[in-house]
């Protein structure tokens, strides 16, 4: 992609997602994803009922009167974005491709994070971990992430969700908030997800396209499995074929729902033909209600 065209795309996404972050998400983000540590702020005179464990003995000795330390919540967090760049996300039949929706949501989350002085890192994955961008702060860092989201070309086409989850567990030492943005067309990642969510705070953003939910009756159609690079002809007018496809989709959704539930992972479900603001805000609201 030429630099002028890339700059134009980055700028367009920046304007839209930064605006959404500023207007809608930052307050919600701040209230839901709180820091977990406490930082020393100041001292004041001891008052009846204060915790004596917080007495500052040095200041107390100096003024011959009890003083206690005041602590503020440490706001700084690390936010990791696990981005699915497999070929199945290059699909969309209505407003946008799944990959385009993932890019915008990732940008909104990234801008929300840096507005709250948090670090943001990224793991791009397909069948393997394709690229790791270490967590950093700052707008220039976020713009680099957006550029990578737009023009990144993976080595592999398939999906193996267990790989980035294991990588997250092993590489990010301190507890972080991690968003997994994917269509989750995979299996066998249950254990890796459960382990990752014990160490970190894991959140799934499940992006799907309306056409994936059922096979329409449109006669003989040529279809391509992008992740396996296979092309085949399917007779969609055959009720048995449509039923088998619908059954497969239902089983896959049941598997995902069970996996998220057993792993204790919250999930936002986003369709390519719908606005992603409502499901994200609903996610924040549910998490906020549990605080």
Order of alpha helices (4+ residues) and beta strands (2+ residues): alpha-alpha-beta-alpha-beta-beta-alpha-beta-beta-alpha-alpha-beta-alpha-beta-beta-beta-alpha-beta-alpha
